[in-house]
Amino acid sequence: MTIRVLLVDDQTLLRATFKMLIDSEPDLEVVGEAATGREAVEQVRARRPDVVLMDIRMPGLDGIEATREITRLGTPAKVLILTTYETDEYVTEALRAGAAGFLGKTADPEEVVHGIRRAAQGRPLLSAVATEMLVEHFLATPDETTTAVDPRLEELTQRELQMVALAAEGLSNEQIGQRLNLAVLTVKTHVNRAMAKLGVHDRAGLVVLAYRSGLVNHLLG
């Protein structure tokens, strides 16, 4: 099955570069391009892409507002933010707007292609920098956190608590498996069970809950 991609960036050269990269993959296809957020929303309506590769800073409607409007359309399109600006403000706002992932433009071509495939599968992706920014955001805003451990955490096993804490450090399933000498499938199972018990739907939500609930401070303190 071919993954249909919409490219959104106000720089023509960058769009051309990403188009060459994406079209070189047998399972990926660029079905449209947009230079503004407004054009992106219109293209999503017309082209029905699987994944939207979205820049943030564009004239008129920016990438975050465009993501918010695309999310409201209710189409299957997943928005993957690809930007130079990996700041805590942009990361948190993009996730709140409904973005499925967040990558920096310094990412390797393989990371971009991997991110598109993950987004198409409904699997969220945060770059290491984006995850760090998200963590720093919640550490720097104690008024948004609590020292009391969320009662939902009592439903987790010790192994699941461990998985949540490591995910909050920004580790992928593969990295958690390497650290604990566990199979990736085993890690994925524990993480998914923890997410189900906690009522979160993606890894970003898991990271946010881990800090807001006081889990990380509880385990490290």
Contacts in CASP RR format, 6 or more apart in sequence:
PFRMAT RR
TARGET T0000
AUTHOR 0000-0000-0000
METHOD contacts of the structure
MODEL  1
MTIRVLLVDDQTLLRATFKMLIDSEPDLEVVGEAATGREAVEQVRARRPD
VVLMDIRMPGLDGIEATREITRLGTPAKVLILTTYETDEYVTEALRAGAA
GFLGKTADPEEVVHGIRRAAQGRPLLSAVATEMLVEHFLATPDETTTAVD
PRLEELTQRELQMVALAAEGLSNEQIGQRLNLAVLTVKTHVNRAMAKLGV
HDRAGLVVLAYRSGLVNHLLG
1 27 0 8 1.000
2 27 0 8 1.000
2 28 0 8 1.000
2 29 0 8 1.000
3 27 0 8 1.000
3 28 0 8 1.000
3 29 0 8 1.000
3 50 0 8 1.000
3 51 0 8 1.000
3 116 0 8 1.000
3 117 0 8 1.000
3 120 0 8 1.000
4 29 0 8 1.000
4 31 0 8 1.000
4 47 0 8 1.000
4 48 0 8 1.000
4 49 0 8 1.000
4 50 0 8 1.000
4 51 0 8 1.000
5 22 0 8 1.000
5 28 0 8 1.000
5 29 0 8 1.000
5 30 0 8 1.000
5 31 0 8 1.000
5 32 0 8 1.000
5 49 0 8 1.000
5 50 0 8 1.000
5 51 0 8 1.000
5 52 0 8 1.000
5 53 0 8 1.000
5 116 0 8 1.000
6 30 0 8 1.000
6 31 0 8 1.000
6 32 0 8 1.000
6 33 0 8 1.000
6 34 0 8 1.000
6 40 0 8 1.000
6 43 0 8 1.000
6 44 0 8 1.000
6 47 0 8 1.000
6 49 0 8 1.000
6 51 0 8 1.000
6 52 0 8 1.000
6 53 0 8 1.000
6 77 0 8 1.000
7 15 0 8 1.000
7 18 0 8 1.000
7 19 0 8 1.000
7 22 0 8 1.000
7 30 0 8 1.000
7 32 0 8 1.000
7 33 0 8 1.000
7 34 0 8 1.000
7 53 0 8 1.000
8 33 0 8 1.000
8 34 0 8 1.000
8 35 0 8 1.000
8 37 0 8 1.000
8 39 0 8 1.000
8 40 0 8 1.000
8 43 0 8 1.000
8 52 0 8 1.000
8 53 0 8 1.000
8 54 0 8 1.000
8 55 0 8 1.000
8 58 0 8 1.000
8 63 0 8 1.000
8 66 0 8 1.000
9 15 0 8 1.000
9 18 0 8 1.000
9 35 0 8 1.000
9 53 0 8 1.000
9 55 0 8 1.000
9 58 0 8 1.000
9 82 0 8 1.000
10 35 0 8 1.000
10 36 0 8 1.000
10 55 0 8 1.000
10 57 0 8 1.000
10 58 0 8 1.000
10 59 0 8 1.000
11 55 0 8 1.000
12 35 0 8 1.000
14 55 0 8 1.000
14 105 0 8 1.000
15 33 0 8 1.000
15 35 0 8 1.000
18 30 0 8 1.000
18 53 0 8 1.000
18 82 0 8 1.000
18 112 0 8 1.000
19 30 0 8 1.000
19 33 0 8 1.000
21 109 0 8 1.000
21 112 0 8 1.000
21 113 0 8 1.000
22 28 0 8 1.000
22 29 0 8 1.000
22 30 0 8 1.000
22 53 0 8 1.000
22 113 0 8 1.000
22 116 0 8 1.000
23 29 0 8 1.000
23 30 0 8 1.000
25 113 0 8 1.000
27 117 0 8 1.000
28 113 0 8 1.000
28 116 0 8 1.000
28 117 0 8 1.000
31 47 0 8 1.000
31 49 0 8 1.000
32 43 0 8 1.000
32 47 0 8 1.000
32 49 0 8 1.000
33 43 0 8 1.000
34 40 0 8 1.000
34 42 0 8 1.000
34 43 0 8 1.000
35 58 0 8 1.000
36 58 0 8 1.000
36 59 0 8 1.000
36 60 0 8 1.000
36 61 0 8 1.000
37 58 0 8 1.000
37 60 0 8 1.000
37 61 0 8 1.000
37 62 0 8 1.000
37 63 0 8 1.000
37 65 0 8 1.000
37 66 0 8 1.000
38 60 0 8 1.000
38 61 0 8 1.000
38 66 0 8 1.000
40 52 0 8 1.000
40 54 0 8 1.000
40 61 0 8 1.000
40 63 0 8 1.000
40 66 0 8 1.000
40 70 0 8 1.000
41 61 0 8 1.000
41 66 0 8 1.000
41 69 0 8 1.000
41 70 0 8 1.000
41 73 0 8 1.000
43 49 0 8 1.000
44 52 0 8 1.000
44 70 0 8 1.000
44 73 0 8 1.000
44 75 0 8 1.000
44 77 0 8 1.000
45 73 0 8 1.000
45 75 0 8 1.000
48 75 0 8 1.000
48 76 0 8 1.000
48 77 0 8 1.000
49 77 0 8 1.000
50 76 0 8 1.000
50 77 0 8 1.000
50 78 0 8 1.000
50 120 0 8 1.000
51 77 0 8 1.000
51 78 0 8 1.000
51 79 0 8 1.000
51 80 0 8 1.000
51 116 0 8 1.000
51 119 0 8 1.000
51 120 0 8 1.000
52 67 0 8 1.000
52 70 0 8 1.000
52 77 0 8 1.000
52 78 0 8 1.000
52 79 0 8 1.000
52 80 0 8 1.000
53 80 0 8 1.000
53 82 0 8 1.000
53 112 0 8 1.000
53 116 0 8 1.000
54 63 0 8 1.000
54 66 0 8 1.000
54 67 0 8 1.000
54 79 0 8 1.000
54 80 0 8 1.000
54 81 0 8 1.000
54 82 0 8 1.000
54 99 0 8 1.000
55 63 0 8 1.000
55 81 0 8 1.000
55 82 0 8 1.000
55 83 0 8 1.000
56 62 0 8 1.000
56 63 0 8 1.000
56 64 0 8 1.000
56 81 0 8 1.000
56 83 0 8 1.000
56 85 0 8 1.000
56 90 0 8 1.000
56 94 0 8 1.000
57 63 0 8 1.000
57 83 0 8 1.000
57 84 0 8 1.000
57 85 0 8 1.000
58 66 0 8 1.000
61 69 0 8 1.000
63 81 0 8 1.000
64 90 0 8 1.000
64 93 0 8 1.000
64 94 0 8 1.000
64 97 0 8 1.000
65 97 0 8 1.000
67 79 0 8 1.000
67 81 0 8 1.000
67 94 0 8 1.000
67 97 0 8 1.000
67 98 0 8 1.000
67 99 0 8 1.000
68 97 0 8 1.000
68 98 0 8 1.000
70 77 0 8 1.000
70 79 0 8 1.000
71 79 0 8 1.000
71 97 0 8 1.000
71 98 0 8 1.000
78 100 0 8 1.000
78 119 0 8 1.000
78 120 0 8 1.000
78 122 0 8 1.000
79 97 0 8 1.000
79 98 0 8 1.000
79 99 0 8 1.000
79 100 0 8 1.000
79 101 0 8 1.000
79 119 0 8 1.000
80 99 0 8 1.000
80 100 0 8 1.000
80 101 0 8 1.000
80 102 0 8 1.000
80 103 0 8 1.000
80 115 0 8 1.000
80 116 0 8 1.000
80 119 0 8 1.000
80 125 0 8 1.000
81 90 0 8 1.000
81 94 0 8 1.000
81 99 0 8 1.000
81 101 0 8 1.000
81 102 0 8 1.000
81 103 0 8 1.000
82 103 0 8 1.000
82 104 0 8 1.000
82 105 0 8 1.000
82 107 0 8 1.000
82 112 0 8 1.000
83 90 0 8 1.000
83 102 0 8 1.000
83 103 0 8 1.000
83 104 0 8 1.000
83 105 0 8 1.000
84 104 0 8 1.000
84 105 0 8 1.000
84 106 0 8 1.000
86 102 0 8 1.000
86 104 0 8 1.000
86 127 0 8 1.000
86 129 0 8 1.000
86 130 0 8 1.000
86 133 0 8 1.000
87 133 0 8 1.000
88 133 0 8 1.000
88 134 0 8 1.000
88 136 0 8 1.000
88 137 0 8 1.000
88 140 0 8 1.000
89 137 0 8 1.000
90 102 0 8 1.000
91 102 0 8 1.000
91 126 0 8 1.000
91 130 0 8 1.000
91 133 0 8 1.000
91 134 0 8 1.000
91 137 0 8 1.000
92 134 0 8 1.000
92 137 0 8 1.000
94 101 0 8 1.000
94 102 0 8 1.000
95 101 0 8 1.000
95 102 0 8 1.000
95 134 0 8 1.000
95 204 0 8 1.000
95 205 0 8 1.000
100 119 0 8 1.000
100 122 0 8 1.000
100 124 0 8 1.000
100 125 0 8 1.000
100 202 0 8 1.000
101 115 0 8 1.000
101 119 0 8 1.000
101 124 0 8 1.000
101 125 0 8 1.000
101 126 0 8 1.000
101 130 0 8 1.000
101 204 0 8 1.000
102 125 0 8 1.000
102 126 0 8 1.000
102 127 0 8 1.000
102 130 0 8 1.000
103 111 0 8 1.000
103 112 0 8 1.000
103 115 0 8 1.000
103 125 0 8 1.000
103 127 0 8 1.000
103 130 0 8 1.000
104 127 0 8 1.000
104 129 0 8 1.000
104 130 0 8 1.000
107 127 0 8 1.000
111 127 0 8 1.000
114 125 0 8 1.000
115 125 0 8 1.000
118 124 0 8 1.000
118 125 0 8 1.000
119 125 0 8 1.000
124 202 0 8 1.000
124 203 0 8 1.000
124 204 0 8 1.000
126 134 0 8 1.000
126 170 0 8 1.000
126 203 0 8 1.000
126 204 0 8 1.000
126 207 0 8 1.000
128 170 0 8 1.000
131 170 0 8 1.000
131 207 0 8 1.000
132 170 0 8 1.000
134 204 0 8 1.000
134 207 0 8 1.000
134 208 0 8 1.000
135 168 0 8 1.000
135 169 0 8 1.000
135 170 0 8 1.000
135 207 0 8 1.000
135 211 0 8 1.000
138 144 0 8 1.000
138 145 0 8 1.000
138 208 0 8 1.000
138 211 0 8 1.000
138 212 0 8 1.000
139 211 0 8 1.000
144 212 0 8 1.000
145 211 0 8 1.000
145 212 0 8 1.000
145 214 0 8 1.000
146 212 0 8 1.000
146 213 0 8 1.000
146 214 0 8 1.000
147 214 0 8 1.000
147 217 0 8 1.000
148 214 0 8 1.000
149 213 0 8 1.000
149 214 0 8 1.000
149 215 0 8 1.000
149 218 0 8 1.000
150 198 0 8 1.000
150 209 0 8 1.000
150 212 0 8 1.000
150 213 0 8 1.000
150 214 0 8 1.000
150 215 0 8 1.000
152 197 0 8 1.000
152 198 0 8 1.000
152 199 0 8 1.000
152 213 0 8 1.000
153 161 0 8 1.000
153 198 0 8 1.000
153 213 0 8 1.000
153 215 0 8 1.000
155 197 0 8 1.000
156 164 0 8 1.000
156 194 0 8 1.000
156 197 0 8 1.000
156 198 0 8 1.000
159 190 0 8 1.000
160 190 0 8 1.000
160 191 0 8 1.000
160 193 0 8 1.000
160 194 0 8 1.000
160 197 0 8 1.000
161 194 0 8 1.000
161 215 0 8 1.000
161 219 0 8 1.000
162 180 0 8 1.000
163 176 0 8 1.000
163 187 0 8 1.000
163 190 0 8 1.000
163 191 0 8 1.000
163 194 0 8 1.000
164 191 0 8 1.000
164 194 0 8 1.000
164 198 0 8 1.000
164 206 0 8 1.000
164 209 0 8 1.000
164 210 0 8 1.000
164 215 0 8 1.000
165 210 0 8 1.000
165 215 0 8 1.000
165 216 0 8 1.000
165 219 0 8 1.000
165 220 0 8 1.000
166 175 0 8 1.000
166 176 0 8 1.000
166 179 0 8 1.000
166 180 0 8 1.000
167 176 0 8 1.000
167 191 0 8 1.000
167 203 0 8 1.000
167 206 0 8 1.000
167 207 0 8 1.000
167 210 0 8 1.000
168 206 0 8 1.000
168 207 0 8 1.000
168 210 0 8 1.000
168 211 0 8 1.000
168 215 0 8 1.000
168 216 0 8 1.000
170 207 0 8 1.000
171 179 0 8 1.000
173 184 0 8 1.000
173 187 0 8 1.000
173 188 0 8 1.000
173 191 0 8 1.000
174 184 0 8 1.000
174 187 0 8 1.000
176 182 0 8 1.000
176 187 0 8 1.000
176 191 0 8 1.000
177 183 0 8 1.000
177 184 0 8 1.000
177 186 0 8 1.000
177 187 0 8 1.000
180 187 0 8 1.000
191 203 0 8 1.000
191 206 0 8 1.000
194 206 0 8 1.000
195 201 0 8 1.000
195 202 0 8 1.000
195 206 0 8 1.000
198 206 0 8 1.000
198 209 0 8 1.000
200 206 0 8 1.000
200 208 0 8 1.000
200 209 0 8 1.000
209 215 0 8 1.000
210 216 0 8 1.000
END
